[in-house]
Amino acid sequence: MASPGVIEPAAQSSTAQPLSRRRFSHDIHGISPDEIDSLMSSSEGRPFLVVHHLSEVKDEGIPFLIPGIPITCRVDNTEKHTTRSKVHVGTLYTVQLTHGHFHWSVKRKYKHFQELHRDLYKHKMMLHLLPLGRFLKDRQQLRAMSEEMPSLQGTERTRRTSSKMKYLEEYLNGLLENSFCRSDHSMLEFLSVGALSFVTDLGPKGLEGPIFKRSGGHRIQGLNCIGHHQLCFRWSRRWLVVKDSFLMYMNRDNGSIDFVLLLDPEFKVKVGRSYTDTKYGVCIENFTRSLIIRCSSYRQTHWWSHEINRLTESSDFLKVQRFEGFAPPRENTLTKWYVNGSGYFADLADALEQAKEEIFITDWWLSPEVFLKRPATDNYWRLDEILKRKAEQGVKVCVLLYKEMEMALGINSEHSKRTLMDMHPNIKVMRHPDHVASVIFMWAHHEKTVAIDQTVAFVGGIDLAFGRWDDSLYRLTDLGLSQTDNPTADAVDDGVSGGPKPTEPEKQEKQHLDDLTGNTKLWLGKDYSNFIRRDWVQLDKPFEDNIDRTQVPRMPWRDLSAAVHGKAARDVARHFIQRWNFTKIFKNKYKDGFYPYLLPKSHCTADSLSFTVPGSSKAKVQVLRSADRWSTGTNENSILNAYIHTIENSEHYIYIENQFFISCADDGKTIYNGIGDAIVNRILRAHREKKKYRVFVVVPLLPGFEGDISLGGGNAIQAILHFTYRTMCRGEHSILSRLTEVEDLWTEYITLCGLRKHAPLSQSLVTELIYVHSKTLIADDRCYIIGSANINDRSMLGNRDSEMAVFVEDEDRVLSLMGGQEYQAGPLTLALRKECFSVLVGASSDPSVNVDDPISDEFFFLGWNASAKQNVNIYEKVFKCLPTNSVHNMRQLKEYASEERLCDTDPEQAKKELKAVRGLLVHFPLKFLCEENLLPPLSTKEGMAPVGLWT
């Protein structure tokens, strides 16, 4: 692992070690004296760290009841029940218990009081027979214990039930005042108290008790015995715990959690032999399992089923929420948006430093060596060093990575997993899916989330990986910053004058790999990337450059993300926990105790925030996802539903920034998502109503695959371009083809753009597209969606890639402009839209450009479209950029690519021309290769792949 002064970790090599030989195979068991003190001194309830130290709590003899806090009981109800003899009618007592702010009830027969007394008396006798000094205190306490067996005999007590209840209440309260009796195993079982009873963040105490559970019942292919005969089942004694949003069972002998079942809309509790195939059975179902437990009596089965339903009936997760999602909108949620990775990475780094209990990370790709704050002058803010530091402090770090098909992708998740897990046993990394075992070859885990202590979460499109860090300058070069450069500057660099001037390569001091002191580079090693020129390779050598930075410009990366707090953060964490526990069950290699089951915190404590992200504001936030039985164990496509709902209900405009734009359904032949259809219908509605309505679409000018576009780009690039053009303008299902009703007036409603930048590099002028990786929708300056979902079937349908997003709706209003009229806008959304527009049209560097009114003719036609058109013309004149509307076929492409460029023949004139470039916008070239069939030939591997791979 890396020391502060070493960039290249000594443990890293180009030869990957087998993951089965992980460095740590066991947790570091043990709990520090300070942690023990915090457990013993806590009067408001146990801290959440108990969840991750159950075996240590048991070994250290830490009492389940909170020291110094009295526990009192009240026997306040009786029920009659028939005993097994069917002749004698017994009495069932309801015992109401209070311990601090925790309240619960248990039902006990008189014989249970008698059994408790016998057990306590037996333990008392054993202590007297063991004259050891360490039991002296216990023996002194037991002298005060009455030896009288609780008896309900007697004339008065026989006549009056109330006196019987009072007698048992006094008897039990007397025992609970005795410190030995109240911590005795028999008493704890009588009270239904366990190690997790009083963990504040798990919510109310809930229901607990010993049960027998039956093996099997998983609704996951391959996890159950093939047979259905009772000989195929195994019964085990466990301690069942029911909380307000989940239930679990654990092994009381070793303190391990053996299974967690989350509440979901499929959650049901059924009683009877017809459902359980056993006497006194209870069946508890959710999306992933039918859990069968066996109770001791008919009465107990109905008590368990009744109490489970009572405890869970108010849970949000039992209902299908808006957009058919798993989580409801959360009002008054602190949230913050990020445009570009610089601010996001910096806030994330600070938030990780605040972690006290847990860090959950999901990524499509994770680079352990990525720096979160730049320029890096040491390793302190490197991701793996941050996670190692927190792990050493006792924080549990859990990471879920997409396990790629290695022949198709070079993101090397094996290196990421090995690097992180070799640092500390508190860092656990799972990869999923196993492609052969799960028969999942085409789909990916694509979400990018971080949850910290289940209190703050980050959701968006930015992986914690190389190439993602950027700011509003979108630099094309990185030969080291001059002393006057500011990596967080807001002004847009024109690349020629007034912007950062890279130091000439011959003036660069050699950057030693073992020392970052004085470093001024923002992107080190593989982080400096242009993946269309050359995809990433040898990621186990992270600090060796992948391309020649003195000759090849980097490809800037535009992306968005969001931070959420409180209940919304708990929803993000719950999704992670659902995936983690699902993966642990599904993959045999994760079934050992090294990979723990995770528990979701209760939403009733979510408003207690230990820290907040600076600059956050309140809004209504709903967590959305795309999930399927292969990825999460459930089905959901709430992101798609939210997109369509937002587009259909928008009144003035929508702004889409996305890595892909593949939509427009065709009756189930090729494309299924209806986002493009919703756009068409909304434009047609505006046209018929003669109302002003705008659609802004910003996508990358080329798909993110390696290929030389001057030679056609390769089959993968062309395949994505085919389906992008099929959505925009080519074929009967495209948006523009279906807007024939508006004829040539479509330009008044929709604009399709990409982004481009230019800069000097090694005495030459260079240009490069800005790779739009965002997954964002903004509507009417009042709401927005930020997430990981692309506009294509893979991300949106739910049964393909797994995704996560947040839908943010402003609850406050500020005065703004819309269509020349005063307008009540949402402050968060308005600020986000203005940030996006200001940078794209150059308003941040040119005060004369006004972005206040997004749908006015002046802005739409002059501020946006005229700038995009002018920029296209300049770039084509200076650089002969590709893709371009001037090239309709491969013959023209070859001729165009061989033409001389002004930037080469007359650099001074080229610089003068480039001064007229305003902002970053360029129109998307709708006629590029329009005479070619861009689908891959069937004889190629891309052509043989299913169409769904590209859509």
N, C-alpha and C positions, 0 to 999 in steps of 0.2 A: 504494500500500500504506500501511497505517496506521503513523503514528509513535506513540511512546509516549503522547503527549498528545492524540491525535485518535481519537475513537470511530468516526466515519463515515469510512471510507477514501475518499480523494479519487478513487481509481480507480473506485469504484463509482458506478453510475448506474442509473436505472430502465430504460434502454435496453440490452438485452443485446447485446454484441459477438459477431460470428460466431466460433464456436470454431475454425474453420479458420485464423483469423488469430491464432494464439497468439503471445504476446509472445516466448517463447523457442522457437526451432526446433532448436537444437543444445545439447548439453551444454557446460559449461565444461571444456574439456580442459586437462589440466595436473595435476601432482601436486606437492605442496608439498615443500620440502626436508626437513621433519620426517618426512613420510610416506616419502620416499626413504630417510632414515636408518633408519626402522623396518623397511623392507623389507631393507636391507642388513645390519642388525645382528641380525635375528631368527635365533636358533640352533635354536629348536624347530620351525620351520616358518614358512611365509609367513602373514601376517595375512589375514583374509578380505577386506579392502579390495581385494586384488589382483583379485578377481572383477569389480569395478566400474571398474578402471583398466587393463584389458588393453592397450589401445592406447598408453597412457602408459608402461606397463612396457616395451613394445616400443620406443617412441620414445626413452626414456631409456637404453636398453641395459642395463636391470637384468637380471643373469644369472638364468637359470631355476634353476640349482643354488644352494643356500644358501651364501653366502660364508663361508669359514673352516671349513666342515664337510666332512671328507673323504668321498669316494665310493669304495667298494671293490667289487671283483667277485670272484666265484668261479665258475669253469667246472666244473660238477660232474656233468654228465650228457651223454650222446650218444644220438642216435637215427639209425637208418639210413633213408634215403628214396631213392626212385627218381627220377632226373632225367628231363627231358623226352625224352631219347634212349631211355629205358626199357631202357638197357643198363648205364650207369654208376650205381653205387650211391653216393650221397653221404652225408655226415655232418652232422647237425644238432646244434649245441651249445646247451646250456641255460646261460645266464649269470645267476647269482644276484647281485643288486646291493643294496647297502646305502648309504643316505645319511641320517645321523642316525638317527631312529627309523622311517624309511621303508624298506620292503623290497619288492622286486619282481623279476621274472625276465623275460628275453627269450630268444627262440630265434634263433640266427644260424648261417648256413653259413660255411664258411671264406672263401668269396668276399666275404662282407660285411665280414670283417676286412680283406681286401685293398682293397676299395673305400674303407673308412674311411681306411686308410693313404694311398691315392692322393689322396683329397680333402684330408687334412691336409697332405700334402707340397705339393700344389698351392697351398694357402693360404699355406704357408710361403714358397714361391718368390715369390708375389705381394707379400708384405710386404717381401722383400728388394729387389724392383723398385720399391718405393714408399718412397724414403728420407725419409719425413716424420717429424718429431720425435715425433708422437703415437703412432707405431708402434714407438718405440725399445724400450719395455718388452717388447712382444710379441716383437720380434726377439731380445732377450736370452733370453727364455724358450724360444724355439724352437731356440736353439743346442744345448740339451740333448736335443732330440728326435732319436731314432735315425732315420737314413735307410734302414735295412734293412727291406725288405718282410718282413712276417711269413711265414715259410716252415715248412712241416711236412715238408719233404724231409729225408732222412737215415736212416741205418740204424736207429738206436735209436728215432727217432720213428716210423718206419714200423712198427716192430714193436709199440710200446706206445702204446695210445690214451691212457693216463693221462699220459704225458709230453707228448703233443700238447696236452691240456687244460691242463696246467701251464704250458706255453710260452705259449699264448694268454692265459692268466690273468695271467702276469707281464707280458706285452706290454701288455695293456689297463690293468693297474694302473699301469704306468709312464707311460702317456699321461695317466691321470687325475690323476696328481700334478703335471702341467704345467697351470698355470692357463689358458693359451691353448687347449690342446687340449680341456680339459674343458668349455669354454664355446663351442667351435666348433659351428656349425650341424650339421655332419656327425656330430660326436660325440653331440650331443643327440638326433638322429634315430636313431642307432645304439642309444642307451640308451632310446629311447622316452620322452623327457622333454619336457614342455611347460610353458607358463606356469602351469598349474593343478596341476602334479604334486605340489607340496609345500605346498599350502594346508591347514593343519592341520584346519580346520573342515570340509573336504570329505572327511575320512576318509583311509583308506589310499590309496596312490598309484594303485592300480588298473591298468587296461590302457589303453595309448595307442598311436597310430600313424597313419601316413598311409593313407587309403583313398579310393576313388571312391564317391560316393553318388549315387543316382538320384533325380531330382525326383519329386514326387507321393507317392502312397501314403497321403494323409490320409484318415481315416475321417470327415471332416466334409463335409457336402454343399456342393458348389460350389467346393471348393479344388483339385480335380484336373482335369487335361485330360480332355476327354470321351472321346478315343480310348484304345485299349489297345495300339496298335502301338508298336514301339520308337522310331518317329520322333517320338512324342509325349513321349518322355522326354529328359531332359538329364542328362549325367554331369558332376560337378564334383569336383575334388580337394579333400579336406578332411582335417582332423586329428580323429580320433575319440578321445573320452575316455570311459572306462567307470569309474564310481565305484560305491560299494556300494548306492546307491538310485536312481541315474539314469545315463543316458548322454547325451552331447551331441557335436555336431561343430562345429568352428570353422574360420574362415579364418585360416591361419597368416600370410598376407600382411599383413592389417590387424589381426589380433588379435581380431576380432569373433566372438561366439558366434552361430551361425546357426540352431541348433535344439537343444531339450532334450526328451528322452523320459524320463518318469518310470516307474519300475517299478510295476506293478500286477498284479492276478491274471490279466490277459490276456497278460502278458509271456511271449513265446516267442522262441526263436532256432532258425531253420530253415536248413538248408544244402541246396543242390542246384538244378539248373535248373528242376525242377518247381515250386519255390517262388519262384524269383527271375527266371526267364526269361533268365538270363544265365550265362555260364561263370564259375566261381569266385565265385559270389554267395552272400551271407548275408542272410537276411530276419530283421529284428528287429521284433517286433510288440508293441504294447500297445493300450489301449482306443482311442487316437486316431490311430494311424498304423502302417502297415506300411512300415518303412524298409528299403530295399534298398541294400546296399553291395557293392562289387566288390573282391576281393583279387587278389593277383598270382599265386597258385598254389593248387592243390587243397589242399596242405598248410597254407597260410596260412588258408584258409577254415575248416578244422577247428580250427586253433589259436585263431582268433578266437572261434568258437562255443563251444569248450570253455572258454576262459578267461572269456568273458562269463558263462556258466552257473556257473562256479566262484566268480566274484567276487560274484554276485548270489544264490546259492542260499540264503544265510542271511537274506536281507532279509525283514523283517516284511511288506513291502508286496506280496510275491508271493502271500500267502495271504489268503483271505477270513477276517476276524477275527470275534470274537464279535458277535452281532447283525447279522451280514453287513456289518460295517463295514470301513473301510479301515485303521484303526489299532487295535493291540491295547491292552488295559489296561496302564497304566504304573504299576508299584508305586513306593512311596516318593516320590511326586510332591508337591512343595510346592504348596499351593493355598490359596485364600482365597475366601470368598463375600462378596457385597455385597447388602444390602437397601437400595434407593433409590440415586439417582444421586450424592448428595453425597460419600459415601466413595469410591465408584467413580471419579468424576471426579478427586478429589484424588489418589488413588493412581496413576491413569493419568497425570496431569500430571507427577508426580514420576518415574514410569517413563520417560516420553518424554524427560525431561531427561537420563536416563542413557544414551540411545541413542548408539551409537558408529558403527554401520554401516548399519542398515536400519530403517525403520518401514513396516509393512504395515497398511493400514486397509481394511476393508470395511464399508459401511453401506447401508441402504435409503435413509436420508436423512442428509446431513451438512450442518451449518451452520458454515461457517468462523469465524463471529464468536461462537460460543458460548464462554462463560467456564467454565473447569474448576475454578477456586477462587473462592469468593464470601464476602462481597460484594467486587466488583472495584473497586479504587481506582486501577488503571492497567491497561494492556493486556498486562501480562507473561504472565498465565495465560490469555490468549485463544488458542483452538486454532490459528488461522492464524498468530499470532505465534510460538507454540511451534514449529510445523512450519517456519516460515521461519528461525527461529533455528538449528534443527538442520540444515536444508539448507545454511545458510551455513557450518556447521561440517564439511560434507562428507558428512553422512548422506543416504542415498538414501531418499526418501519416496515410496512407491508407494500409490496410493489407487484402489480399485475401487468405483464407484458404480452403483447401479441407475439405468438410463436409463428414466424413467417415460414413460407415455403422457400427454403434456402436457394433452390435453383431459380426462383423467380425474383427474389428480393435480396439485397445485400445489406440489410440493416443490422445483421449480426446480433440478435437478441441473446444469443448464447454468451457472447462477450459481456454484454450489459449485465446479465444475471450473475455470471461468475465474478465479475469485478466487484459488484455490490455485496454479494454474499460472502466474499472472502474478507470483508472488512470487519464484520462484527456479527455475532449470532443473533443480535436483535434486529438485524436486517433480513427479511424473508422475501424472496422473489419467486413468483410462480409465472410460468408461461403457459399459454393456452391458445388454440386447441392443439391436441394431438391429431394431426390431419387424418392419419389412417384409422385410428381407433374411433374417432368421432365422425368419420366420413365427411369432413369439412375441408375442402381443398381450395375453394374460391373466396370464402368470406373471411373478414378480418375483424379483430377488436380495434376499433378506430378512435375510441373516445380518449380525451386528454383531460384528466382531472387530478386535482390534489386536494385532499381533505386533511385538516389539521385539528386534532383533538375533537373531531366531529362538531366543531364550532365555527370554523372558517373554511370555505372551500373555494377553489378556483376551477372554472369550467370554460372551455373554449376550443380554439383550433390549434393552439401552440403546443407542440410536443417539447419536452425537455431534452432537446436534441441539437446537434450541430446544424448550422445554417439558419436557425430560427430567430436569433437575436437581431433586431434592427431597430431603427428609429425613423423619425420623419425625414431625415436627410437621405435615406436610401443610398448610401455610398456604394459606388461601383469598385472602389479601390481600397486597399488597406496595406500600405507600405510603412505605416507608422504615422501617428498624428504629430503635427507640429505643436509647439507649446501653447499656441493660441486657440487650438481646436477644442471644442466642447462636444463630447459625444451625446449630450442630451439636449443640444440646441434645437429650437423649434423651427427656425427658418429653413426653408427648402433650398438646398444647394443647387445652383444652376450648372455645376460641374465644370464651369469655365472661369467665371469670375465671381468673386465675393464669397466663395465657399471654401471648405477645407482644402488645403494644398498638400497632397501627400509628399513626403520627403522622397527625393529621387533615390532609386535603388542603390546607386553607387555611394550615396551618403549614409546608407543604413548601416548601423553597427550590427554585427552578427549577434543574433539572439541565441544565447546559450540555453540549452534544454534544461539545465539544472538550476536556472535562476531567472526569475521574472522581474527582478528589481529593475526599475526604469523602463519596463515594457510600455509601449504606447500603441501597440496593435490591438484592435478590437476583436479580430477573428484569428485565433491561433490554430495552426495545423489544419485538420479536416474541417474546422468550422468555417474556413474561407472556401466557399463552394460555388460552383456553377454546374448543377447536376444535368443540365441539358447538354453542356459541353462534355462533361465526364461525371458519371455517377460515382457515389462513394465506394471505395474499396479499402481493404486493410484497416478496418475500424479498430482493430486491436493495436494499431500504431497511430493513436489519435493526434499526435503532435507533429506528424510528418505531413507536409502539404500534399493535397490531392491534385492541385493544379498549380501552374506557374503564375503566381500573383503579380509578377512583373510584366506578364504578357496577356493574361486572361482576366477580364473583369469578373467580379463576383456577381451573382444574381441576387438582387435585393429581395427581401421576404416581407410581404405585407400580410398581417394577420390580426385577429381580434380575440380577446378573452374577457372574462368577467370574474369578479370576486363576489361571493355571497356569504352571509352570516346567519347565525341562528337556525331557525327551523329549516330554511332552504339548504343550509350547509348540512344539516342532519339528513336531509333527503338525499343529497349527493353521497354522503358517507354510507347511507343505507344501501344505495345501489352498489357501491363498492363492496360492502359486506355480503350482499346477496351474491355477487359474482365470485368473491373470494371463497365463501363457504361452498358454493356450487362447484368451483374448480377443485377444492380440497376433496369433495366427495367423488368427483368424476375421475380424477387421476390418481392411480394407486401410489405413485411416488410421493404424493402430498398427504397421504393418510396418517403418517406418523405424527407423534406429538410435537415435532419440531415446528410444524405449521399449525398454529392454533386456530380454533374456531373463533370468529369475531362476533361481538355483540353490539347491536345498535343502541345508542343512548336514547333515553326517552325525550320526546318533544316537550314534555312539561317543564324541563329545566333548560330548554334551548335559548331562552332569552338572557340567561346569565353568561355574558361574554367575558372571557378572561383577557381578550385583546381584540382590537378591531383594526382593519386595514385603513390607513390614513386616507382621507378624501372620499370616504364612502357616504352615500346618501340613501334615504329611505324610499322604497318603491314596493310594488307588489311583484313577487317573483314566483314563478312556477318552474320546477325542474322537470324537464322532458327527456325522453330517451327513445332510441330504437333498440329493441331487444327481442331475442328469440329463444326458443328452448335450447338450441345448441350453445348459445352464448351466455345466457343468464338463468335459464330454466323457466322463463315466462315469455309472453308475447306482448309486444307494444310497438306502436308507431305514432306516438303522440307528437313527435317533431313534425312529421308530414301534416298531421291534422292541424297543428298550430299554424304552419306556413299557409295552408289553404284558407283557413279561417281568417287569418290576418289580411291576406290579399283580397279575399272576397268582401271583407268589411272595411277595407281602407276607403277613405273618402277623397284624399287629395293626391297622395303619391305613395309609392313603395321604392325603396332603395335596396338593391341586392348586390352583395359582394360575395362571390363564391369561387372556389377552386374549379368547380365543374358547373355546367349548365346543360344538363341532359334531362329532358322532360318531354311533355306532350304525349299523352297516352294514345295508343293505336289499337284499341279493342283487344288488348292482351296479346298482341303479336310480338312486340319488341320492348316497348316502354310501358310502364304501369303507373308511375307517379303522375299526379294531375296538377303539379304546380304551374307548368306552362299553360295548361288549359284554363286554370283560374286567372292567369294574367290576361289571356285572350278575352275571356268573358268579361273581366272587369273593364278592359279597354273598350270593348264593344258597348257595354252599358253606358260608359261615359260618353261615347260618341252619340248614342241614341238619345241620351239626356242632354246633349250639347253642353256638357260640363267639362271643365279643365281637369285633366288627370295625367300624371306623369309616372313613367316607369324608368328607373335608372338601373342598368345592369353593368357591373364591372367584373370581368373575369380575366384570367391570364391569357396573354396572346398566343401562347403555346402550352400544350400539356407538359407535365413535369416528367418526361422520360428522356433518357439520353438519345441524342440523334442529331444529325447535321441537317438542318432545315433547308440548306441550299441544295441538298441532294434529295429533298422530299421528306426528310425527318425520320424515316423508318416506319415500320408497320404499327407500332404502338402509338406513336404520335398521330399518325393518320387515322387510326381507328377512333381515337377520342375526338379528333377534329370532325370526323364523319358524323358522329352522334351530336356534337355541339352544333354543327351547321344544320343537321336535321331538326334540331330544336328551334334554332333562330330563323332560318330563311330558306331551307331546301327541302322540297318534298311537300306533299299535301297536308301533313300533320304539323308543319312548322308554324311558329307564331305569326310570321309575316304573311305566309300563304293563307292563313285563316283570318287575316285582317283585310280581306279584299273589300269588305263593306266600307272601309275607310279610305280605300284606294291609296293614293300617294300621300295621304295625310297621316300615315302611320308615324312619320317623324315628329308629329306634334305630341305623340303619346309615349313613345318608347325610344330609348337611346342605348346602344350596345357598345361598350368601350373596354379597352385594356389600358395598361400603364407602361410607360417607358421612361428611361433616364439616360443621361449621357455624362461623360467626364473625361478628363485627360488622364492618360496612363502611359508612363515611359515615353514621353514626348509625342505620343499619338492621341488622337481622339477616339473614344470608344463609346458604344451604346449597348444597352442591354434592357430587355423587358424586366419589369418588376413582377416577381411571381406572386400573384394574388392567391393566397392560401386561406383567406377568410371564409367563414361560413355564417354570414350575417344577413338579417333582414330588418330594415327600419321602415316604419310606417307612420305617416301623419304627424311626425314630431311628438308622438305620444307613447309608442311602444317599440320594442326591438327584441330580436332573437339572436343570441350569440351561442355558438356551440361548435361541435365537431362534424356535423352532418353536411355533406355535400348535396348539391341539388342533382341527384341521380337516384336510380332505383336501389343501388347498393346501400346508400345511407338512409334512404327515406322509408323503404317498405317495411322495415322492422325485422323481416325474416332473413336478412342478409348480414351486412356489417352491423356491429354494435356501436351506438353513438350516444352522446349526451349533450344537452343544450339547456339554456335558461331562457324563459320568456319573461321579459321585464316590462311592466306597465307603470308609467308614472301615475302617482296618486295626487301629486300637487300640480299646480298650474302656474305658468308665467306668461306674461304678455309677449306675443311675437307677431309675425306676419305670415299670411298664407293667401296667395292669389291676390295680393294688393289690399287685403282686408286685415283688420286686427284679429288675432287668433290666440286662443288659449292653448299653449303648448306645454308639454311635460318637460321640466327642467333637465332631467337626465338625458332623455332622448334628443332634445334640442341640442344640447351640448355635444352629444356624440355625432349627430348628423353634421353639425357645423365643423367639428374637428375633421371629419372625413372629407367634406366638400372643400374646406379651406386648403387642405394640402393638395387635393387632386386638381383643383382649378388654379392654384397658385395664389390664393387670397392671403395666405399667411405671409407672403413676401411682397404682395402688391395690395395695399389698402384700398385701391380703387375698385377692386372686385368685391362685390357685396353678395354674401351667401345667406342673408337673413330670410329671404323669401324663396323657397326651393322650387315653386311651380310657376313663378312669374315668367312672362315671355322673355324679359330682359335676361334673367339668369339662365333659363333653359336653352334659349337659342344662342345667346351671345356668351354668357359666362361659361356654359358647359359645352354645347355642341360646336360653337365656332372655335373655341380653344382646342377641342379635340381634333377638329378638321385641320386647323392651322398647324398643330404639332405634327400630325401625320405627314403633311406636305413637306415640312422642314426636315423631318427625319429621313424621309425617302430621298429628298434632294441631297442631303449631306452623306447619308450612310447606305442608301439603297437597302433599307431594312426589309426583313422578312419576318412574318408573313405580310403580304401587300395585296391590294386590290388589282394591281397591275399584272399579276401573274395568275392566269386561268388554267394553265396546264403545265405538264412537266417540261415540254419544249421551251415554253416561255420562261420557266423557272431557271433552266440552264442558261439561257441567254441573259436573263436579268442578273444572275449571280456573277456573270463574267464581265459585266459593265464596270467601268471605272467609277470610283466614288470621289466625291468632292473632298471628303476628309483626307483622302490620300493625295489628290492632285493639287489642292489649294487649301491647306490647313487654315490659313489666315481668313480666307473668305468663309470657310466652314464655321469658324468661331463667330464671325459676324452674323451668319444666318442663325446659329444656335441661340444667340441672345434674344431672339424673338420667341423662343419656346416659353410657354407659360404653363406652369404646373406639370402634371404627369400624364394627363389624359390623352389617349389617342383612340380614334374610332376603331372598333373591331373590323378587320377586313372581311366583309361578308362575301366577296367574290373570289377569295384566294382558292386556287385549284378547283374552281367551280365546274370545270369540264372533266375532272377526273373522278373515278370511283375510288374513294378513300378507304373502303373496307379492305382489310388484309386479304391477300390471295389465299384460297383454301389450301394451297400446297404448303403454306408457312405454318409455324407453330402458333402464331397469333391468329391465323385464319381458322385453325382447327379448334381454338378455344371457344367455349360457349359464349354466345353474345352477351350473357349476363355479366361476364368478366369486365366488360367495357362500360356497361350501362348502370 
